[in-house]
Amino acid sequence: MSSIIAFSTSIGPVPLDCVISEKPSSELDITEIAIETGAKITDHAVVMPKKVGLEVASGNAAATFAALVAFQESRVPFTLVTGLKVFSNMLVKGIYPERDAGFSSVFRGRVELQEVIIVGTAYAADPEGDNSERGNPGGKKSTRSAPATSERAKGGATPDRASQTIQRGDAGVVSAMPADQSYLSSLAGN
């Protein structure tokens, strides 16, 4: 009796002719803290993002490379199915093509994928029961500052910046001196 392991021959939406090899990795980051006696103790371990290295080949080198780069730059997480595991939330970290006389019209190279750990943020309930201003920029219990407006602005240049007036440089616009007056004479009051 034989078994078949099916896995995808694409990276996201980019089809490949073949996957030559796959090299998944799973790591822990184990902390080490030195103590007075010189020994190292460990207080916790963190699961690192999963990584998969693929050696791939596909026809039409330029189109395959362009499609992989475009997908990489889109930064859209995808699911990769390999012979060992289904990896979720993967991104294309690196693309390393090989070009030589034997592979001039074929895309052959290594593609490094890495899992992204996606988390959401939430606000905890206020012990006093008042969440009316939480999350509103500039609110009493907000952790974010309010955007600048000309009503709240103080000082000479700040109202212009708050009202989106664009000036050249931080000092504003300075008029030029008349052509018949030198800089030194203007300092002397002449």
Summary of the structure (lengths in Angstrom):
residues: 190
radius of gyration: 29.8
end to end distance: 104.7
largest distance: 104.7
contacts: 385
relative contact order: 0.12
helix: 15%
strand: 31%
